[in-house]
Amino acid sequence: MATQRHSEGATELGRFLTARRTQVTPDQVGLTPGTGVRRTPGLRREEVAVLAGMSIDYYTRLERGRETRPSPAVVDSLARALKLDQDEHNHLRELAARAAHFAPEPPPVPSRTVRPQLKLLLESLRPNPAYVTSRTLDVLAANPGAFSLFTGLEEWPAAQRNIARFLFLHPTAREIYGDWEYQIRGCVARLRALAGTEPDAPDLAALAGELLVKSPEFAKLWERYDVTRRTPAQQKIFHHPQVGTITLSFQGMQLEGTPGQRLGVYTAEPGTPDYDAMLLLDMTAPQRSESAARPIAR
């Protein structure tokens, strides 16, 4: 079993290098494309090898999973050659470390039980829409404003409520999100980062498998292998059927004492039309029964 996980780590490293190579064009790294039709999108293997200062054979073995112990200097050279940002660079380091060592048994799936204190926190944040998600973006608990903001999410069974599933599969998601394409790219990048370091995670495998089958957009982005871990504060625009266009600030944060769980909160400046619209969403949210309000626990 350990040998198999070791091989999978090397393969995942190769997949990441291949995916990133196809996203970089010769002109971006100062190379002359040359004449003739390029059969490979992005950079060729030999071009990456030259840029990173290594032999073509060595780089080819990295992509094919035959070389499993790239040094930190090699990893850094590849990051520079492939124009990786900081998140991507860190991800490459983690993949290289996983390929170089026998991976330990995968950790258990984090608990999906939301502590009572967090449910009280969600209630105290009203009228700001707020929710708690798992590492795979399952909505484990939410206050009324959050369910009102994501129109239609509460209609799904509790076990199906997931931000990624909502973005790609719910018929209203494209209409609600003013920047739907940006949101789906960020969503897939977060899941891809998790897949690279915990490829055996059963909760991720189930979600990604479903979306790969049901959503061509998800499948296309999944193959790009973009990764990110950061969720900076940002403005999000919603075209809501009840209150019209509303712009809210968003902040996501990791919760202490609850591995894998994150808190997401939307805010607006008091006295603004956006705040009034947010308040209206909270006030008109349907009253949920205790069973509907109860977070998912598995």
PASEBA-1860 file (N, C-alpha, C; in nm, 3 decimals):
! residues 298
1> MATQRHSE> 0.083/-0.120/0.000/0.000/0.000/0.000/0.086/0.125/0.000 ~ 0.196/0.125/0.082/0.282/0.242/0.087/0.346/0.267/-0.048 ~ 0.390/0.157/-0.118/0.452/0.174/-0.249/0.353/0.232/-0.348 ~ 0.229/0.189/-0.342/0.127/0.241/-0.433/0.106/0.390/-0.409 ~ 0.098/0.434/-0.282/0.079/0.576/-0.254/0.200/0.656/-0.298 ~ 0.320/0.596/-0.285/0.443/0.661/-0.330/0.435/0.686/-0.481 ~ 0.389/0.585/-0.557/0.376/0.598/-0.702/0.271/0.702/-0.738 ~ 0.161/0.704/-0.665/0.056/0.802/-0.692/0.107/0.943/-0.669
9> GATELGRF> 0.193/0.962/-0.568/0.248/1.094/-0.541/0.333/1.142/-0.657 ~ 0.415/1.053/-0.714/0.497/1.090/-0.828/0.410/1.121/-0.950 ~ 0.305/1.043/-0.969/0.216/1.067/-1.081/0.145/1.202/-1.068 ~ 0.103/1.235/-0.948/0.035/1.363/-0.927/0.130/1.480/-0.954 ~ 0.255/1.465/-0.917/0.356/1.566/-0.948/0.368/1.583/-1.099 ~ 0.374/1.472/-1.171/0.385/1.479/-1.316/0.263/1.544/-1.381 ~ 0.146/1.513/-1.329/0.024/1.572/-1.384/0.024/1.724/-1.366 ~ 0.068/1.766/-1.251/0.071/1.910/-1.224/0.169/1.980/-1.319
17> LTARRTQV> 0.287/1.924/-1.336/0.385/1.984/-1.425/0.333/1.990/-1.568 ~ 0.269/1.882/-1.612/0.214/1.880/-1.747/0.107/1.985/-1.765 ~ 0.017/1.994/-1.667/-0.093/2.090/-1.678/-0.042/2.234/-1.678 ~ 0.055/2.263/-1.592/0.106/2.400/-1.587/0.185/2.433/-1.713 ~ 0.257/2.335/-1.767/0.335/2.359/-1.889/0.245/2.400/-2.005 ~ 0.127/2.341/-2.013/0.037/2.373/-2.124/-0.026/2.511/-2.111 ~ -0.014/2.573/-1.993/-0.075/2.704/-1.971/0.022/2.819/-1.995 ~ 0.148/2.789/-2.027/0.249/2.893/-2.047/0.288/2.897/-2.195
25> TPDQVGLT> 0.282/3.012/-2.257/0.319/3.026/-2.396/0.466/3.067/-2.409 ~ 0.530/3.037/-2.523/0.672/3.072/-2.540/0.700/3.220/-2.519 ~ 0.612/3.307/-2.569/0.638/3.451/-2.557/0.634/3.497/-2.413 ~ 0.562/3.425/-2.325/0.556/3.462/-2.184/0.688/3.440/-2.113 ~ 0.770/3.352/-2.166/0.899/3.323/-2.103/1.015/3.370/-2.189 ~ 0.986/3.450/-2.291/1.092/3.508/-2.372/1.148/3.418/-2.479 ~ 1.074/3.314/-2.519/1.120/3.223/-2.623/1.055/3.258/-2.757 ~ 1.126/3.235/-2.863/1.072/3.254/-2.997/0.997/3.129/-3.038
33> PGTGVRRT> 0.867/3.139/-3.069/0.787/3.020/-3.100/0.843/2.939/-3.217 ~ 0.908/3.005/-3.313/0.961/2.933/-3.428/0.854/2.912/-3.534 ~ 0.893/2.848/-3.640/0.800/2.825/-3.751/0.733/2.689/-3.738 ~ 0.626/2.676/-3.814/0.554/2.549/-3.813/0.448/2.543/-3.704 ~ 0.365/2.441/-3.713/0.255/2.423/-3.620/0.305/2.352/-3.494 ~ 0.273/2.408/-3.378/0.311/2.345/-3.252/0.204/2.244/-3.214 ~ 0.243/2.120/-3.201/0.147/2.015/-3.166/0.109/2.020/-3.019 ~ 0.194/2.081/-2.938/0.172/2.087/-2.794/0.128/2.227/-2.753
41> PGLRREEV> 0.013/2.241/-2.686/-0.025/2.373/-2.636/0.072/2.417/-2.527 ~ 0.104/2.545/-2.526/0.197/2.594/-2.426/0.341/2.558/-2.459 ~ 0.418/2.526/-2.356/0.560/2.495/-2.375/0.581/2.347/-2.402 ~ 0.688/2.319/-2.480/0.731/2.181/-2.498/0.816/2.140/-2.377 ~ 0.832/2.009/-2.360/0.913/1.959/-2.248/1.056/2.011/-2.257 ~ 1.111/2.009/-2.378/1.250/2.053/-2.392/1.266/2.201/-2.358 ~ 1.162/2.280/-2.382/1.168/2.422/-2.349/1.167/2.444/-2.199 ~ 1.084/2.368/-2.129/1.082/2.377/-1.983/1.217/2.335/-1.927
49> AVLAGMSI> 1.272/2.228/-1.981/1.401/2.179/-1.932/1.510/2.285/-1.948 ~ 1.512/2.350/-2.063/1.612/2.455/-2.087/1.593/2.570/-1.990 ~ 1.468/2.614/-1.974/1.439/2.726/-1.884/1.475/2.693/-1.740 ~ 1.457/2.567/-1.701/1.484/2.526/-1.562/1.628/2.481/-1.542 ~ 1.706/2.475/-1.648/1.846/2.438/-1.634/1.869/2.291/-1.604 ~ 1.793/2.202/-1.670/1.810/2.058/-1.648/1.801/1.986/-1.781 ~ 1.836/1.859/-1.780/1.832/1.782/-1.904/1.687/1.751/-1.941 ~ 1.667/1.733/-2.071/1.534/1.696/-2.118/1.493/1.561/-2.062
57> DYYTRLER> 1.587/1.468/-2.053/1.557/1.335/-2.001/1.510/1.342/-1.856 ~ 1.579/1.424/-1.776/1.541/1.435/-1.635/1.400/1.493/-1.622 ~ 1.372/1.600/-1.697/1.239/1.661/-1.687/1.131/1.564/-1.735 ~ 1.160/1.489/-1.842/1.062/1.392/-1.894/1.032/1.287/-1.789 ~ 1.135/1.242/-1.717/1.112/1.143/-1.612/1.029/1.200/-1.498 ~ 1.044/1.330/-1.470/0.960/1.393/-1.368/0.813/1.391/-1.410 ~ 0.787/1.429/-1.535/0.648/1.433/-1.581/0.586/1.293/-1.584 ~ 0.666/1.193/-1.616/0.613/1.057/-1.630/0.613/0.981/-1.498
65> GRETRPSP> 0.654/1.046/-1.389/0.650/0.982/-1.259/0.763/0.885/-1.234 ~ 0.867/0.888/-1.315/0.980/0.796/-1.297/1.089/0.856/-1.208 ~ 1.093/0.987/-1.199/1.185/1.055/-1.109/1.103/1.106/-0.991 ~ 1.140/1.065/-0.871/1.056/1.093/-0.755/1.125/1.175/-0.647 ~ 1.247/1.219/-0.673/1.318/1.292/-0.567/1.380/1.421/-0.619 ~ 1.299/1.513/-0.673/1.356/1.642/-0.715/1.400/1.722/-0.593 ~ 1.517/1.782/-0.603/1.570/1.861/-0.492/1.492/1.992/-0.479 ~ 1.501/2.059/-0.363/1.436/2.190/-0.350/1.481/2.289/-0.456
73> AVVDSLAR> 1.608/2.282/-0.495/1.658/2.373/-0.599/1.592/2.345/-0.733 ~ 1.571/2.217/-0.763/1.503/2.180/-0.888/1.358/2.229/-0.886 ~ 1.292/2.210/-0.774/1.153/2.255/-0.761/1.144/2.406/-0.781 ~ 1.234/2.480/-0.720/1.232/2.625/-0.735/1.261/2.666/-0.880 ~ 1.352/2.595/-0.946/1.382/2.626/-1.086/1.261/2.600/-1.175 ~ 1.191/2.492/-1.148/1.070/2.461/-1.225/0.962/2.566/-1.202 ~ 0.950/2.612/-1.077/0.851/2.715/-1.046/0.879/2.843/-1.124 ~ 1.006/2.879/-1.133/1.042/2.999/-1.209/1.017/2.978/-1.358
81> ALKLDQDE> 1.053/2.861/-1.409/1.036/2.834/-1.552/0.890/2.834/-1.592 ~ 0.804/2.785/-1.505/0.661/2.774/-1.536/0.580/2.894/-1.490 ~ 0.649/2.997/-1.440/0.583/3.121/-1.398/0.476/3.094/-1.292 ~ 0.506/3.009/-1.195/0.409/2.976/-1.091/0.395/3.091/-0.992 ~ 0.273/3.115/-0.947/0.255/3.212/-0.839/0.286/3.143/-0.706 ~ 0.272/3.215/-0.596/0.314/3.161/-0.466/0.235/3.038/-0.426 ~ 0.103/3.040/-0.448/0.021/2.923/-0.415/0.064/2.802/-0.497 ~ 0.085/2.823/-0.626/0.125/2.713/-0.714/0.264/2.662/-0.678
89> HNHLRELA> 0.354/2.753/-0.642/0.489/2.715/-0.601/0.484/2.629/-0.475 ~ 0.405/2.671/-0.377/0.391/2.592/-0.254/0.330/2.456/-0.283 ~ 0.235/2.453/-0.374/0.172/2.326/-0.409/0.273/2.232/-0.474 ~ 0.357/2.286/-0.561/0.461/2.205/-0.624/0.556/2.147/-0.520 ~ 0.592/2.227/-0.421/0.679/2.178/-0.314/0.614/2.061/-0.239 ~ 0.485/2.075/-0.211/0.415/1.969/-0.138/0.407/1.842/-0.222 ~ 0.381/1.856/-0.351/0.375/1.739/-0.439/0.511/1.671/-0.448 ~ 0.617/1.750/-0.456/0.752/1.693/-0.463/0.785/1.618/-0.334
97> ARAAHFAP> 0.747/1.674/-0.221/0.772/1.606/-0.093/0.694/1.476/-0.084 ~ 0.571/1.478/-0.134/0.488/1.357/-0.131/0.547/1.249/-0.222 ~ 0.600/1.292/-0.338/0.659/1.196/-0.432/0.788/1.136/-0.377 ~ 0.861/1.214/-0.298/0.993/1.171/-0.251/0.986/1.078/-0.131 ~ 0.875/1.076/-0.062/0.866/0.997/0.061/0.743/0.908/0.055 ~ 0.752/0.800/0.127/0.635/0.715/0.139/0.529/0.789/0.218 ~ 0.413/0.805/0.156/0.307/0.882/0.219/0.247/0.805/0.336 ~ 0.217/0.872/0.445/0.152/0.805/0.557/0.007/0.772/0.524
105> EPPPVPSR> -0.053/0.694/0.610/-0.196/0.667/0.591/-0.272/0.799/0.588 ~ -0.367/0.813/0.495/-0.441/0.939/0.488/-0.517/0.965/0.617 ~ -0.522/1.091/0.661/-0.595/1.122/0.783/-0.744/1.101/0.764 ~ -0.818/1.080/0.872/-0.962/1.062/0.859/-1.029/1.189/0.808 ~ -1.146/1.171/0.749/-1.222/1.286/0.701/-1.260/1.373/0.820 ~ -1.237/1.504/0.813/-1.273/1.591/0.927/-1.420/1.580/0.962 ~ -1.450/1.603/1.088/-1.588/1.597/1.136/-1.675/1.699/1.066 ~ -1.798/1.661/1.040/-1.894/1.752/0.978/-1.990/1.811/1.080
113> TVRPQLKL> -1.970/1.779/1.205/-2.056/1.831/1.310/-2.017/1.974/1.344 ~ -2.115/2.063/1.342/-2.091/2.204/1.374/-2.121/2.226/1.522 ~ -2.022/2.280/1.593/-2.037/2.301/1.737/-2.149/2.399/1.768 ~ -2.220/2.382/1.880/-2.329/2.473/1.916/-2.285/2.619/1.921 ~ -2.162/2.644/1.965/-2.113/2.783/1.971/-2.109/2.847/1.833 ~ -2.078/2.766/1.731/-2.073/2.820/1.596/-2.213/2.849/1.542 ~ -2.309/2.768/1.582/-2.447/2.796/1.541/-2.495/2.927/1.605 ~ -2.456/2.950/1.730/-2.489/3.077/1.795/-2.420/3.194/1.724
121> LLESLRPN> -2.297/3.172/1.680/-2.223/3.276/1.608/-2.294/3.312/1.478 ~ -2.339/3.212/1.405/-2.411/3.238/1.280/-2.536/3.322/1.306 ~ -2.606/3.291/1.414/-2.728/3.367/1.447/-2.693/3.510/1.488 ~ -2.582/3.526/1.560/-2.545/3.660/1.606/-2.497/3.749/1.493 ~ -2.456/3.690/1.383/-2.406/3.768/1.269/-2.518/3.826/1.183 ~ -2.640/3.787/1.206/-2.751/3.843/1.129/-2.759/3.995/1.147 ~ -2.790/4.068/1.040/-2.844/4.024/0.911/-2.739/3.984/0.808 ~ -2.612/3.977/0.848/-2.508/3.938/0.752/-2.522/3.790/0.717
129> PAYVTSRT> -2.534/3.757/0.590/-2.537/3.616/0.550/-2.408/3.547/0.591 ~ -2.419/3.435/0.659/-2.300/3.365/0.707/-2.325/3.215/0.706 ~ -2.218/3.139/0.685/-2.232/2.994/0.678/-2.101/2.928/0.715 ~ -2.109/2.799/0.748/-1.992/2.718/0.778/-1.982/2.611/0.671 ~ -1.862/2.595/0.612/-1.843/2.494/0.510/-1.735/2.394/0.552 ~ -1.739/2.278/0.489/-1.636/2.177/0.508/-1.519/2.207/0.414 ~ -1.417/2.123/0.419/-1.302/2.145/0.332/-1.337/2.127/0.186 ~ -1.445/2.053/0.157/-1.490/2.034/0.019/-1.610/2.122/-0.015
137> LDVLAANP> -1.632/2.226/0.066/-1.734/2.329/0.041/-1.877/2.282/0.064 ~ -1.896/2.174/0.140/-2.030/2.140/0.184/-2.079/2.247/0.281 ~ -2.203/2.290/0.266/-2.261/2.387/0.359/-2.312/2.310/0.480 ~ -2.239/2.317/0.590/-2.273/2.241/0.709/-2.376/2.312/0.795 ~ -2.377/2.443/0.793/-2.474/2.522/0.868/-2.476/2.662/0.807 ~ -2.591/2.728/0.818/-2.605/2.863/0.760/-2.717/2.936/0.831 ~ -2.706/3.068/0.835/-2.816/3.147/0.891/-2.916/3.181/0.780 ~ -3.035/3.234/0.815/-3.138/3.257/0.714/-3.094/3.344/0.598
145> GAFSLFTG> -3.014/3.448/0.625/-2.971/3.536/0.517/-2.888/3.464/0.412 ~ -2.805/3.369/0.456/-2.722/3.295/0.361/-2.807/3.210/0.269 ~ -2.907/3.142/0.327/-2.995/3.061/0.243/-3.076/3.148/0.147 ~ -3.115/3.267/0.191/-3.187/3.358/0.102/-3.097/3.408/-0.009 ~ -2.969/3.434/0.022/-2.876/3.485/-0.078/-2.853/3.382/-0.187 ~ -2.830/3.255/-0.147/-2.811/3.148/-0.245/-2.947/3.086/-0.278 ~ -3.021/3.157/-0.359/-3.158/3.116/-0.391/-3.163/2.974/-0.446 ~ -3.238/2.888/-0.381/-3.255/2.752/-0.427/-3.170/2.650/-0.354
153> LEEWPAAQ> -3.066/2.694/-0.285/-2.977/2.600/-0.217/-3.050/2.521/-0.109 ~ -3.137/2.589/-0.034/-3.205/2.522/0.077/-3.307/2.420/0.027 ~ -3.346/2.431/-0.099/-3.442/2.334/-0.153/-3.379/2.197/-0.172 ~ -3.247/2.192/-0.180/-3.179/2.063/-0.193/-3.176/1.992/-0.058 ~ -3.169/1.858/-0.059/-3.149/1.785/0.066/-3.021/1.832/0.135 ~ -3.020/1.827/0.267/-2.907/1.880/0.343/-2.774/1.821/0.297 ~ -2.770/1.692/0.266/-2.646/1.628/0.227/-2.596/1.674/0.090 ~ -2.682/1.740/0.012/-2.643/1.785/-0.122/-2.601/1.931/-0.127
161> RNIARFLF> -2.616/2.002/-0.015/-2.586/2.146/-0.015/-2.436/2.169/-0.015 ~ -2.386/2.213/-0.127/-2.243/2.231/-0.148/-2.223/2.349/-0.242 ~ -2.128/2.437/-0.209/-2.106/2.557/-0.290/-2.064/2.521/-0.432 ~ -1.974/2.425/-0.446/-1.930/2.385/-0.580/-2.045/2.324/-0.660 ~ -2.121/2.236/-0.596/-2.235/2.175/-0.664/-2.336/2.282/-0.705 ~ -2.357/2.380/-0.618/-2.451/2.489/-0.648/-2.401/2.569/-0.769 ~ -2.274/2.605/-0.769/-2.219/2.686/-0.878/-2.231/2.618/-1.013 ~ -2.204/2.489/-1.017/-2.198/2.419/-1.145/-2.331/2.355/-1.186
169> LHPTAREI> -2.414/2.317/-1.091/-2.531/2.237/-1.126/-2.665/2.305/-1.102 ~ -2.671/2.405/-1.016/-2.802/2.467/-0.991/-2.837/2.562/-1.105 ~ -2.959/2.555/-1.155/-2.996/2.636/-1.273/-2.993/2.786/-1.250 ~ -2.999/2.832/-1.124/-3.001/2.977/-1.099/-2.863/3.037/-1.073 ~ -2.760/2.952/-1.057/-2.628/3.003/-1.016/-2.571/3.101/-1.117 ~ -2.580/3.071/-1.246/-2.524/3.161/-1.348/-2.592/3.297/-1.344 ~ -2.721/3.299/-1.313/-2.795/3.425/-1.310/-2.766/3.504/-1.183 ~ -2.747/3.435/-1.073/-2.728/3.503/-0.945/-2.590/3.567/-0.937
177> YGDWEYQI> -2.486/3.494/-0.975/-2.350/3.545/-0.962/-2.316/3.639/-1.078 ~ -2.279/3.762/-1.043/-2.239/3.857/-1.145/-2.105/3.824/-1.207 ~ -2.024/3.743/-1.138/-1.892/3.702/-1.188/-1.881/3.550/-1.181 ~ -1.979/3.482/-1.238/-1.989/3.337/-1.227/-1.862/3.267/-1.274 ~ -1.804/3.309/-1.387/-1.685/3.242/-1.438/-1.567/3.257/-1.343 ~ -1.553/3.373/-1.281/-1.446/3.394/-1.184/-1.468/3.305/-1.063 ~ -1.591/3.294/-1.018/-1.622/3.213/-0.900/-1.594/3.065/-0.923 ~ -1.630/3.015/-1.040/-1.608/2.872/-1.064/-1.460/2.840/-1.077
185> RGCVARLR> -1.381/2.933/-1.132/-1.237/2.908/-1.141/-1.175/2.899/-1.002 ~ -1.214/2.992/-0.914/-1.161/2.989/-0.777/-1.205/2.865/-0.702 ~ -1.329/2.824/-0.725/-1.383/2.707/-0.657/-1.305/2.581/-0.696 ~ -1.283/2.561/-0.825/-1.211/2.443/-0.872/-1.066/2.447/-0.826 ~ -1.006/2.565/-0.824/-0.867/2.577/-0.781/-0.850/2.533/-0.636 ~ -0.946/2.566/-0.551/-0.938/2.524/-0.410/-0.949/2.372/-0.399 ~ -1.041/2.313/-0.474/-1.057/2.168/-0.469/-0.936/2.097/-0.529 ~ -0.877/2.156/-0.633/-0.760/2.097/-0.697/-0.641/2.094/-0.601
193> ALAGTEPD> -0.628/2.201/-0.523/-0.519/2.207/-0.425/-0.533/2.095/-0.322 ~ -0.655/2.070/-0.279/-0.679/1.962/-0.184/-0.652/1.827/-0.248 ~ -0.691/1.811/-0.374/-0.672/1.683/-0.443/-0.524/1.651/-0.459 ~ -0.441/1.753/-0.475/-0.299/1.729/-0.495/-0.230/1.675/-0.371 ~ -0.272/1.721/-0.254/-0.205/1.681/-0.130/-0.279/1.570/-0.057 ~ -0.408/1.552/-0.085/-0.486/1.444/-0.024/-0.568/1.375/-0.131 ~ -0.503/1.309/-0.227/-0.576/1.248/-0.339/-0.668/1.134/-0.297 ~ -0.645/1.078/-0.179/-0.728/0.967/-0.134/-0.850/1.013/-0.052
201> APDLAALA> -0.869/1.144/-0.038/-0.980/1.194/0.043/-1.113/1.148/-0.016 ~ -1.191/1.065/0.054/-1.315/1.013/-0.003/-1.421/1.119/-0.027 ~ -1.425/1.222/0.059/-1.526/1.326/0.040/-1.499/1.405/-0.087 ~ -1.372/1.431/-0.117/-1.338/1.503/-0.239/-1.360/1.416/-0.362 ~ -1.323/1.290/-0.353/-1.337/1.200/-0.468/-1.483/1.189/-0.511 ~ -1.573/1.182/-0.415/-1.715/1.171/-0.447/-1.767/1.298/-0.516 ~ -1.729/1.414/-0.463/-1.776/1.540/-0.520/-1.716/1.562/-0.659 ~ -1.585/1.546/-0.671/-1.520/1.569/-0.801/-1.571/1.470/-0.905
209> GELLVKSP> -1.591/1.346/-0.865/-1.643/1.246/-0.959/-1.780/1.284/-1.012 ~ -1.865/1.333/-0.924/-2.000/1.374/-0.966/-1.993/1.492/-1.063 ~ -1.913/1.593/-1.029/-1.907/1.712/-1.112/-1.836/1.686/-1.245 ~ -1.739/1.597/-1.247/-1.673/1.562/-1.373/-1.772/1.500/-1.471 ~ -1.866/1.424/-1.419/-1.966/1.359/-1.504/-2.075/1.456/-1.547 ~ -2.118/1.542/-1.456/-2.235/1.625/-1.481/-2.207/1.763/-1.539 ~ -2.084/1.813/-1.526/-2.054/1.950/-1.568/-1.932/1.956/-1.660 ~ -1.951/1.984/-1.788/-1.837/2.002/-1.879/-1.747/2.117/-1.836
217> EFAKLWER> -1.806/2.224/-1.780/-1.726/2.337/-1.734/-1.631/2.295/-1.623 ~ -1.682/2.215/-1.530/-1.597/2.166/-1.421/-1.484/2.079/-1.476 ~ -1.517/1.988/-1.566/-1.417/1.898/-1.622/-1.305/1.975/-1.692 ~ -1.342/2.080/-1.764/-1.242/2.160/-1.835/-1.148/2.231/-1.737 ~ -1.205/2.291/-1.633/-1.123/2.360/-1.534/-1.040/2.263/-1.452 ~ -1.094/2.145/-1.424/-1.021/2.045/-1.347/-0.894/2.003/-1.420 ~ -0.899/1.994/-1.551/-0.784/1.953/-1.629/-0.676/2.061/-1.632 ~ -0.712/2.187/-1.610/-0.614/2.295/-1.611/-0.517/2.286/-1.493
225> YDVTRRTP> -0.564/2.230/-1.384/-0.484/2.212/-1.262/-0.437/2.346/-1.205 ~ -0.524/2.446/-1.205/-0.497/2.568/-1.130/-0.518/2.537/-0.983 ~ -0.435/2.594/-0.897/-0.449/2.570/-0.753/-0.441/2.703/-0.679 ~ -0.516/2.712/-0.571/-0.506/2.827/-0.481/-0.560/2.786/-0.346 ~ -0.508/2.848/-0.242/-0.554/2.820/-0.105/-0.608/2.944/-0.037 ~ -0.572/3.059/-0.089/-0.610/3.183/-0.023/-0.748/3.229/-0.070 ~ -0.823/3.286/0.023/-0.951/3.346/-0.009/-0.950/3.488/0.044 ~ -0.891/3.581/-0.030/-0.881/3.718/0.019/-1.017/3.784/0.025
233> AQQKIFHH> -1.027/3.886/0.109/-1.152/3.964/0.114/-1.179/4.020/-0.024 ~ -1.304/4.017/-0.065/-1.337/4.060/-0.200/-1.481/4.107/-0.207 ~ -1.511/4.178/-0.316/-1.647/4.221/-0.343/-1.713/4.117/-0.433 ~ -1.838/4.085/-0.401/-1.913/3.991/-0.484/-2.046/4.054/-0.522 ~ -2.079/4.041/-0.649/-2.202/4.099/-0.702/-2.303/3.988/-0.726 ~ -2.423/4.008/-0.674/-2.532/3.913/-0.691/-2.647/3.982/-0.765 ~ -2.705/3.912/-0.860/-2.826/3.957/-0.926/-2.941/3.875/-0.868 ~ -2.996/3.925/-0.759/-3.090/3.846/-0.681/-3.233/3.869/-0.729
241> PQVGTITL> -3.312/3.762/-0.744/-3.449/3.778/-0.794/-3.540/3.856/-0.700 ~ -3.503/3.865/-0.572/-3.589/3.933/-0.475/-3.550/4.078/-0.452 ~ -3.420/4.106/-0.443/-3.375/4.242/-0.407/-3.296/4.310/-0.519 ~ -3.284/4.246/-0.634/-3.210/4.306/-0.744/-3.059/4.291/-0.728 ~ -2.984/4.378/-0.793/-2.838/4.370/-0.785/-2.788/4.420/-0.651 ~ -2.703/4.340/-0.589/-2.650/4.373/-0.457/-2.502/4.339/-0.453 ~ -2.421/4.431/-0.403/-2.276/4.411/-0.393/-2.238/4.397/-0.246 ~ -2.176/4.285/-0.212/-2.140/4.257/-0.074/-1.991/4.225/-0.065
249> SFQGMQLE> -1.931/4.259/0.048/-1.794/4.219/0.077/-1.796/4.080/0.137 ~ -1.696/4.000/0.104/-1.691/3.863/0.155/-1.559/3.840/0.229 ~ -1.569/3.768/0.340/-1.450/3.728/0.414/-1.464/3.583/0.456 ~ -1.364/3.502/0.422/-1.361/3.363/0.465/-1.249/3.343/0.564 ~ -1.269/3.255/0.661/-1.166/3.234/0.763/-1.173/3.092/0.817 ~ -1.055/3.037/0.849/-1.047/2.904/0.908/-1.094/2.911/1.053 ~ -1.167/2.810/1.096/-1.219/2.806/1.232/-1.127/2.723/1.321 ~ -1.092/2.776/1.437/-1.007/2.704/1.531/-1.085/2.592/1.598
257> GTPGQRLG> -1.018/2.481/1.619/-1.079/2.370/1.690/-1.172/2.286/1.605 ~ -1.185/2.321/1.477/-1.273/2.245/1.387/-1.199/2.223/1.256 ~ -1.108/2.126/1.248/-1.027/2.104/1.128/-1.112/2.092/1.002 ~ -1.074/2.167/0.901/-1.143/2.159/0.773/-1.263/2.250/0.760 ~ -1.311/2.308/0.870/-1.429/2.393/0.862/-1.390/2.540/0.850 ~ -1.466/2.612/0.767/-1.441/2.754/0.745/-1.571/2.832/0.763 ~ -1.554/2.956/0.806/-1.667/3.048/0.820/-1.662/3.148/0.705 ~ -1.774/3.167/0.638/-1.786/3.267/0.533/-1.891/3.370/0.572
265> VYTAEPGT> -1.859/3.499/0.558/-1.950/3.606/0.599/-1.956/3.713/0.491 ~ -2.077/3.758/0.460/-2.099/3.869/0.368/-2.139/3.992/0.448 ~ -2.084/4.107/0.410/-2.114/4.231/0.482/-2.140/4.344/0.384 ~ -2.204/4.449/0.435/-2.228/4.572/0.360/-2.225/4.688/0.458 ~ -2.185/4.804/0.410/-2.177/4.923/0.495/-2.317/4.966/0.537 ~ -2.344/4.979/0.670/-2.476/5.024/0.715/-2.515/5.157/0.652 ~ -2.643/5.169/0.619/-2.694/5.292/0.560/-2.688/5.295/0.409 ~ -2.629/5.192/0.348/-2.621/5.186/0.202/-2.735/5.102/0.146
273> PDYDAMLL> -2.766/5.120/0.017/-2.870/5.035/-0.044/-2.837/4.887/-0.035 ~ -2.709/4.854/-0.043/-2.671/4.712/-0.032/-2.703/4.657/0.107 ~ -2.680/4.739/0.210/-2.712/4.694/0.345/-2.863/4.675/0.361 ~ -2.940/4.769/0.305/-3.086/4.757/0.313/-3.134/4.631/0.242 ~ -3.073/4.601/0.128/-3.111/4.480/0.055/-3.074/4.355/0.135 ~ -2.958/4.358/0.200/-2.915/4.246/0.283/-3.010/4.227/0.401 ~ -3.052/4.338/0.461/-3.146/4.332/0.572/-3.278/4.274/0.528 ~ -3.323/4.312/0.408/-3.450/4.260/0.355/-3.441/4.110/0.333
281> LDMTAPQR> -3.329/4.063/0.283/-3.312/3.919/0.264/-3.324/3.843/0.394 ~ -3.265/3.899/0.499/-3.271/3.833/0.629/-3.412/3.836/0.688 ~ -3.479/3.949/0.675/-3.612/3.965/0.733/-3.716/3.879/0.665 ~ -3.700/3.859/0.535/-3.801/3.784/0.459/-3.764/3.638/0.440 ~ -3.655/3.594/0.501/-3.615/3.454/0.488/-3.722/3.366/0.551 ~ -3.759/3.257/0.485/-3.861/3.168/0.542/-3.814/3.107/0.672 ~ -3.905/3.095/0.767/-3.871/3.032/0.893/-3.853/2.884/0.872 ~ -3.739/2.832/0.917/-3.709/2.691/0.898/-3.744/2.612/1.022
289> SESAARPI> -3.783/2.487/0.998/-3.809/2.400/1.112/-3.677/2.361/1.175 ~ -3.683/2.308/1.296/-3.560/2.268/1.365/-3.483/2.164/1.286 ~ -3.556/2.071/1.220/-3.489/1.967/1.144/-3.421/2.026/1.022 ~ -3.481/2.130/0.961/-3.419/2.191/0.842/-3.299/2.272/0.882 ~ -3.300/2.331/1.001/-3.191/2.418/1.043/-3.072/2.340/1.096 ~ -3.095/2.213/1.131/-2.989/2.136/1.192/-2.878/2.108/1.092 ~ -2.751/2.135/1.128/-2.640/2.110/1.035/-2.622/1.962/1.007 ~ -2.552/1.935/0.898/-2.526/1.798/0.860/-2.427/1.737/0.957
297> AR> -2.452/1.614/0.999/-2.359/1.541/1.087/-2.346/1.400/1.037 ~ -2.222/1.360/1.007/-2.200/1.223/0.959/-2.088/1.158/1.038
END
